[in-house]
Amino acid sequence: MSKILSIGAALIAAAVGLVAFWFLVPRAASFGMFQQEGGPNIARLAFSFVSTLAGVILGSANRQLRQIQAAGTSTIQDVPKFLSGVVRSVDLWLGLAGAPIVYALLLQSTDGMSLPGLLLVALENGFCCLLIVNAFVGRSEHALAAGGAGQQTPPATK
């Protein structure tokens, strides 16, 4: 029963994300990704966003595999249990939560890119999504700590 709820929640999250991007897409003709008469290319947006989500999932699975390898295990004894762990990992859900931000940044920087190129870049950005979001959050938290407390932060030491 919990698997059905998890899949349902993931589908609802994906639908909400696509609806949000539908409303965020510019309606006026412009250059690059949206350059065509009659409005934005929704299929292109959907394929590239799904590619970003696939990258997030693959990146999370990769990090889980690295953790298993670092623990000294060279094989996965129970593949369904591993996949269940990937789907339930906080790492995956943090990546999925940050995927719209990373995708919006991707859209801003892909003017004129072909669809295959866009799919590849979307997959790569999804794979590194958690790193990108953590870099933004880390910078923001560092700036708030430095400015909010009125103190200078000490330089990082090794």
Buried (B, 14 or more C-beta within 10 A) or exposed (E): EEEEEEEEEBEEBBEEBBEEBEEEBEEEEEEEBBEEEEEBBEEBBEBBBBBBBBBBBBBBBEBBBEEBEEEEEEEEEEEEEBEEBBBEBEBBBBBBBBBBEBBEEBBEEBEEBEBEEBBBBBBBBBBBBBEBBEEEEEEEEEEEEEEEEEEEEEEEEE
